[in-house]
Each structure stands twice: as C-alpha cells, then as structure tokens.
Amino acid sequence: MGEILIAGAGPAGLAAALALHAHRLPVRVLESRERSDRITGSRALFVHHDSLALLEAISPGLGQAIAAAGVRWARRETRYAGRLVYARDENSEPMSDGLPGYTSLSQSDTTELLLDACTRSGINVEWSAKVHKVVSSQDGVSVTTDSEEARADFVIGADGAHSNVRDSLGVELEGPRISCFHIVADILDTKRDSRTLHYSCPQVDGRTALYIPFAGGYQIDIQCHGEADAARLAETRSWIPPEDVTRVAWVSRYRFIRAVAWSFIDSHRRVLLVV
C-alpha cells in the first residue's frame, strides 16, 4: 500500500497515525500550526478507559503515560439550588488491565504525549502545512497544501470542526443548532476534589454550572441564557469563585450543537473523516 496522509495533528490525527504505524502502514501527518503554537485552554478533558486501552495497544506505554499525567477526582456530586441531591465516592483503583476508568487532563497535555509517542515511533509531523483541498478518484487522492500538490493513496481528515477536507468533499454537517451558549474557564494552580454539576447554582445567578478537576487545576463551564448572556459574562469575572479570580488562565465561549457529517467517506472510499 502507498502513503496515507493525515490532515491534522490533534489527538484524533495523532492517534490515527499511531494506529496505522502499528499496522506497518506508511503515514504522513500535516498540521497547519507551527510546532511552537500551544493549544490554549483545557478543552476536551477526559480520556476514558477504552481510549487509554486502545492507545496502550498501538503504542505500548502511551495509555499508562496519559493516565499518569491526569487526575481522577475523589467524589462526584449533583446539586440543585445549593442543596446536595446526589453524591458518590469514586473508585480510584485501576481496572484489570492496570488502567483507570478515565483520566482528566488538558487537551494540550494529551496532544504532547501523543506527539512524544509519534516521535519515538519515527512518525514525522510536518508543521505549517495546512491542507486546503482534497480531490479523490478511483486511483487515489490529490492534496493541495500551503507548499505543494501531493498525492496519497488515502487521506484521513482530522482537521477539526472547520475541516477543509470535509468541505472539499462537499459533506455538510446535519443537525439542530440550538440556542445553548456556554462560557468556560480554566482555573490553574488550585485543586478541587469533586466533579460537581450544579443546577440553578446560586453562585452564578441560577445558571447551571459544571466544575471539573483536571491535572493542574479545574474547569468551570456555565450554561448561559443565550448568546447575549454569554457575551456579558465574558466581560466580567463575577461567575468565577472569588478566591480563584487571579488564577484564571483561559476563558472562552462556545455554542452547543448536535450535528454530524452526513457521510464519513467519499464516493471512492479514499477519504475518511474522523473527530
């Protein structure tokens, strides 16, 4: 088999590269970012047991390394209007394969550990190499980047929510764009022992708040009353616990959508979309 090109060096693209390498398939990874550009914000926090086990299988030691870099919280709570309605102490014991049920760390930390595994495996990531367009045929895929017109037998599109690979295939995202806006922040250099979901939280004027520990701090995610409300909160720190205002490292807004690509492959079965 000829070369397989992967667009995107995030967790999905790097995991795909390691899986292909484990099957002795030639792989090339192209990433639009500079190597020195670090992803800001904790973003996707969890790596669950099944993912850890898969990563351990394709790159021995990687699942254990990611598990060790993250944290498991001691307690899970649900509150309503300040009142505790559910609580469960978490079992921190590893499962039969030695891996935990999950680990919680920032996406940038997960990405760095995946990059280290790729380096050890001899997988080269080409930086500042954005994929702009792909054209598939029965014989392969033509790939347009910042600096070249490349050919590949197959392409994996792991280039994010605004994927140029997906756009090139004419694949639309289908699903409702509901008016559910959130604001999220990372609080560093402090520790929370519990993962808490708080409905009608009095500390944030009755909004729903989610507090999630991760290695090095915790994430707070507030469900807002629409787009204007999210914009207002972005201008203030009133929703941050007072003792942690000086520890805010990242604030972002996002809109919750339920959308999926109507197809994950092209008509020639040469391009695969992954998330």
ABEGO torsion letter per residue (X at the ends): XBBBBBBEABAAAAAAAAAAAAAGBBBBBBBABBAABBBBEAEBABBBAAAAAAAAAABBGAAAAAAAABBBBABBBBBBGGBBABBBBBBABBBAAGBBABBBBBAAAAAAAAAAAAAAAGBBBBBGBBBABBBBBAAEBBBBBAABBBBBABBBBAAEABBAAAAAAGBBBBEBBBBBBBBBBBBBGBBBABBBBBBGBAAAGGBBBBBBBBBGEBBBBBBBBEAAAAAAAAABAAABBAAAAAABABBBBBBBBBBBBABABBAAGABBBBX
